[in-house]
Amino acid sequence: MKPEVISAKTVYKGRIFEVSTATVREENVVYDRDIISHPGSAVILPVFSDKTVGLVKQYRHPAGKYLLELPAGSLEHGEEPEIGARRELEEEIGVTAGKFEKLSEFYVSPGFLAEKMFVYVASDLTDAGQKLEYDELISIERRSFVECFCDDQKRPDRRC
């Protein structure tokens, strides 16, 4: 049996997410939980015909630095994850995919964040031109699988 939500109050509503506090009863224990509600996100591993991976470099203010990441983005409310992933791939990397495969889905940090992330691999890529939003100041970098996923220089015993 699931715990009972006694009350929930929205304390902040932003453009992308909202924050609420819920009072919950589980067995004989009553406790409060702060929750960030988010419509979900999609992340894409774009694999080019030369076996390189497309990455985006952008400034992430919470981290205080530029990060090299797989292309990703928030889903629109009610948007199917694959549709959002295809949109983000074209916006950020500037390609469309002939082959699209879902790898996984998971909650990013379920202790306080209700965001589910959907992960796809995209291949058979065709140039379409980036369609960046006004505040997406990103550059594209292509790296080999070895550079992305195998840190052989730090761990020579590891094989890829």
C-alpha positions as a printed NumPy array, in Angstrom:
array([[  0.   ,   0.   ,   0.   ],
       [  1.322,   3.421,  -0.974],
       [  1.82 ,   6.172,   1.59 ],
       [ -0.982,   8.735,   1.926],
       [ -0.405,  12.311,   0.777],
       [ -2.007,  14.425,   3.483],
       [ -1.356,  17.752,   1.774],
       [  0.693,  19.306,  -1.009],
       [  1.463,  22.967,  -1.619],
       [  3.168,  24.527,  -4.632],
       [  5.803,  26.985,  -3.408],
       [  7.304,  27.953,  -6.781],
       [  6.143,  27.646, -10.382],
       [  8.685,  28.388, -13.087],
       [  8.861,  28.068, -16.852],
       [ 10.255,  24.511, -16.797],
       [  9.564,  23.09 , -13.341],
       [  7.681,  23.668, -10.121],
       [  8.568,  23.068,  -6.496],
       [  6.102,  21.777,  -3.939],
       [  6.111,  20.536,  -0.382],
       [  4.067,  17.455,   0.455],
       [  3.123,  16.073,   3.839],
       [  3.028,  12.28 ,   3.703],
       [  1.854,   9.565,   6.089],
       [  3.6  ,   6.215,   5.79 ],
       [  2.523,   3.634,   8.348],
       [  2.501,   5.705,  11.572],
       [  5.089,   8.248,  10.475],
       [  4.209,  11.693,   9.079],
       [  6.919,  13.603,   7.205],
       [  7.415,  16.445,   4.711],
       [  9.081,  16.131,   1.316],
       [ 10.17 ,  18.882,  -1.052],
       [  9.58 ,  17.879,  -4.668],
       [ 10.679,  19.362,  -7.962],
       [  8.201,  18.429, -10.71 ],
       [  9.599,  18.377, -14.246],
       [  7.998,  17.142, -17.502],
       [ 10.934,  14.828, -18.231],
       [ 13.867,  15.027, -20.591],
       [ 15.511,  13.214, -23.447],
       [ 19.2  ,  12.58 , -24.02 ],
       [ 20.602,  11.364, -27.306],
       [ 23.807,   9.544, -28.225],
       [ 24.292,  10.55 , -31.891],
       [ 26.643,   8.147, -33.67 ],
       [ 27.996,   9.332, -37.018],
       [ 29.001,   7.011, -39.873],
       [ 32.702,   7.506, -38.993],
       [ 31.865,   6.145, -35.498],
       [ 32.305,   9.511, -33.787],
       [ 29.813,  10.778, -31.233],
       [ 28.275,  14.258, -31.376],
       [ 28.591,  16.231, -28.139],
       [ 27.607,  19.763, -27.149],
       [ 29.725,  22.158, -25.127],
       [ 27.884,  24.788, -23.135],
       [ 28.145,  26.848, -19.997],
       [ 26.189,  25.377, -17.092],
       [ 25.73 ,  28.043, -14.443],
       [ 24.959,  25.678, -11.511],
       [ 28.267,  23.904, -12.217],
       [ 30.049,  27.212, -12.823],
       [ 31.842,  25.983, -15.957],
       [ 31.546,  24.759, -19.529],
       [ 30.582,  21.104, -19.777],
       [ 30.841,  18.646, -22.646],
       [ 27.581,  16.684, -22.778],
       [ 25.422,  14.48 , -24.91 ],
       [ 22.676,  16.562, -26.537],
       [ 19.593,  16.655, -24.324],
       [ 16.633,  18.749, -23.4  ],
       [ 13.379,  19.042, -21.527],
       [ 10.236,  17.552, -22.972],
       [  7.278,  19.802, -23.624],
       [  4.323,  19.039, -21.325],
       [  2.624,  15.925, -22.753],
       [  5.258,  15.407, -25.477],
       [  6.212,  11.831, -26.373],
       [  9.848,  11.213, -25.348],
       [ 11.01 ,  10.057, -28.799],
       [  9.489,  13.131, -30.453],
       [ 11.292,  15.358, -27.95 ],
       [ 14.549,  13.48 , -28.455],
       [ 14.353,  13.86 , -32.232],
       [ 13.577,  17.581, -31.817],
       [ 16.545,  18.099, -29.48 ],
       [ 18.891,  16.189, -31.807],
       [ 18.023,  18.465, -34.708],
       [ 18.07 ,  21.65 , -32.601],
       [ 21.402,  21.041, -30.901],
       [ 23.453,  18.876, -33.28 ],
       [ 21.731,  19.84 , -36.544],
       [ 21.021,  16.321, -37.784],
       [ 18.058,  13.998, -38.248],
       [ 18.298,  10.261, -37.621],
       [ 17.244,   7.435, -39.919],
       [ 17.593,   5.008, -37.019],
       [ 16.49 ,   5.803, -33.481],
       [ 16.6  ,   3.313, -30.611],
       [ 15.58 ,   3.721, -26.987],
       [ 18.302,   2.558, -24.612],
       [ 16.859,   3.312, -21.197],
       [ 14.672,   5.474, -19.005],
       [ 15.259,   6.393, -15.378],
       [ 14.541,   8.938, -12.678],
       [ 17.446,  11.362, -12.418],
       [ 17.378,  11.887,  -8.642],
       [ 14.151,  10.4  ,  -7.228],
       [ 14.719,  11.584,  -3.658],
       [ 13.425,  15.054,  -4.593],
       [ 13.19 ,  15.295,  -8.398],
       [ 10.265,  13.844, -10.386],
       [ 12.159,  14.125, -13.7  ],
       [ 12.338,  10.985, -15.821],
       [ 15.11 ,  10.909, -18.427],
       [ 14.742,   8.924, -21.651],
       [ 17.96 ,   7.863, -23.413],
       [ 18.212,   7.157, -27.148],
       [ 20.934,   6.268, -29.623],
       [ 20.62 ,   7.891, -33.037],
       [ 22.398,   6.759, -36.2  ],
       [ 22.077,   7.008, -39.981],
       [ 22.416,  10.762, -39.491],
       [ 21.63 ,  13.417, -42.116],
       [ 22.623,  17.081, -41.882],
       [ 19.667,  19.387, -41.296],
       [ 21.262,  22.475, -39.72 ],
       [ 21.111,  23.493, -36.073],
       [ 17.908,  25.102, -34.822],
       [ 19.139,  26.571, -31.558],
       [ 16.885,  28.5  , -29.214],
       [ 17.974,  32.082, -28.448],
       [ 19.657,  31.124, -25.166],
       [ 21.406,  27.977, -26.415],
       [ 24.989,  29.121, -26.797],
       [ 26.553,  25.783, -27.63 ],
       [ 29.253,  24.383, -29.854],
       [ 29.397,  20.89 , -31.311],
       [ 32.339,  18.579, -30.779],
       [ 32.767,  15.141, -32.249],
       [ 34.78 ,  12.569, -30.368],
       [ 35.59 ,   8.912, -30.899],
       [ 33.988,   6.275, -28.692],
       [ 37.369,   5.66 , -27.094],
       [ 37.704,   9.342, -26.138],
       [ 34.158,   9.401, -24.753],
       [ 33.886,   6.113, -22.942],
       [ 37.323,   4.608, -22.402],
       [ 39.699,   6.37 , -20.077],
       [ 42.636,   4.125, -20.959],
       [ 45.256,   6.694, -20.026],
       [ 44.11 ,   6.727, -16.417],
       [ 43.301,   3.026, -16.3  ],
       [ 45.581,   1.106, -18.659],
       [ 44.122,  -2.203, -17.443],
       [ 40.719,  -1.265, -18.884],
       [ 39.919,  -2.47 , -22.385],
       [ 37.23 ,  -1.12 , -24.664]])
